[in-house]
């Protein structure tokens, strides 16, 4: 199941222009004038296929959704660059695309963090720096896990993210409602869990708690620890 903006990510920005009732800045004539540069390229996460608790169909659908964010990030950046050159920064089209950039870019980047902290088979290293930091900030790893799972189980669609405050190093679990909303300024993401419906409903229906358990069985703790500052 996709929400309105996820649908537009898959179907393209022409749908967004239609929805907002504005002239499509990515029409054929515009794109002919534009020298398109692919700033971002979708990464290959096919190595995750075969993970316990994640069907191949679910993962392939998720990869396709992620690829849509990469494509649309490039399209938005290219279109905005062209509009600046043409002096169209005061137009509604420019404003809508500028607002949309955060959604597309964060949708791309959060999925990359998510996929890259999956695929592990071993538990957290009890003597590692991440476990020690969790113990320092939460009491122990078990308390952190309880808190993080609680965030992931909250009603609504979004992301559960373990962030590290770059000013003092503190670890805090945050709920991120939509890709471009609620991120703590200046903080570093350590562990990302996607709890939008597309991440689990195909395999688990409404049993989000079962998906969260499957996620924890597959965390790549070494990847998460490498993000710690």
Residue pairs with C-beta under 8 A, 6 or more apart in sequence:
1 197
1 198
1 201
2 10
2 65
2 197
2 198
3 157
3 196
4 19
5 103
5 178
6 65
6 196
6 198
7 15
8 15
8 16
8 19
9 65
9 68
9 69
9 72
9 103
9 104
9 107
10 64
10 65
10 68
12 26
12 71
12 72
12 75
13 24
13 25
13 26
13 72
13 75
13 76
13 79
13 97
13 100
14 24
14 26
14 27
16 96
16 100
17 23
17 24
17 25
17 26
17 93
18 24
20 92
20 96
22 92
22 93
22 96
23 93
25 79
25 82
25 83
25 93
25 97
26 75
26 79
30 79
30 82
33 82
34 78
34 79
34 82
36 74
36 78
37 74
37 78
38 74
39 73
39 74
39 77
40 70
40 73
40 74
40 108
41 70
42 66
42 67
42 70
42 71
43 112
43 115
45 59
45 63
45 66
45 115
45 116
46 63
47 119
48 54
48 59
48 115
48 118
48 119
49 56
49 59
49 60
50 56
51 59
51 118
51 119
51 218
52 214
52 217
52 218
53 203
53 211
53 213
53 214
53 215
53 217
53 218
54 203
54 214
54 218
55 202
55 203
57 202
58 199
58 200
58 202
58 203
61 198
61 202
62 111
62 194
62 198
62 199
65 111
65 198
66 107
66 108
66 111
66 112
66 115
69 104
69 105
69 107
69 108
69 111
70 108
72 104
73 101
73 104
73 105
73 107
73 108
76 97
76 100
76 101
76 104
76 105
77 101
79 97
80 94
80 97
80 98
80 101
83 89
83 91
83 93
83 94
83 97
88 94
102 179
102 180
103 178
103 179
103 180
106 179
106 180
106 183
107 179
110 159
110 176
110 179
110 189
110 192
110 194
111 194
113 189
113 192
114 159
114 192
114 193
114 194
116 220
116 223
117 191
117 192
117 219
117 220
117 223
117 224
118 215
118 218
118 219
118 220
119 218
119 220
120 218
120 219
120 220
120 221
120 222
120 223
121 218
122 221
123 221
124 130
124 131
124 141
124 219
124 221
125 131
125 221
125 225
126 141
128 221
128 225
129 225
129 228
130 190
130 221
130 224
130 225
130 228
131 141
133 164
133 169
133 171
133 228
134 140
134 141
134 144
134 171
135 141
137 144
137 170
137 171
137 172
138 144
138 147
138 171
144 162
144 171
144 173
145 216
147 173
148 160
148 162
148 173
148 191
148 193
149 209
149 212
149 216
151 160
151 173
151 174
151 175
152 160
152 193
152 195
152 208
152 212
152 215
153 208
153 209
153 212
154 175
156 175
156 177
157 177
157 195
157 196
157 197
158 175
158 176
158 177
158 178
158 195
158 196
159 175
159 176
159 179
159 192
159 193
159 194
159 195
159 196
160 173
160 174
160 175
160 176
160 192
160 193
160 195
161 173
161 174
161 175
161 176
161 183
161 189
161 190
161 191
161 192
161 193
162 171
162 172
162 173
162 174
162 189
162 190
162 191
162 192
162 224
163 171
163 172
163 173
163 174
163 184
163 187
163 188
163 189
163 190
164 170
164 171
164 172
164 187
164 188
164 190
164 227
164 228
164 229
165 171
165 172
165 184
165 186
165 187
166 186
166 187
166 188
166 229
167 186
169 229
171 190
172 184
172 187
174 182
174 183
174 184
174 187
175 182
176 182
176 183
188 227
188 228
188 229
189 227
190 224
190 227
190 228
191 219
191 224
193 212
193 215
195 208
195 211
195 212
199 211
200 208
200 211
203 211
203 214
204 210
204 211
204 214
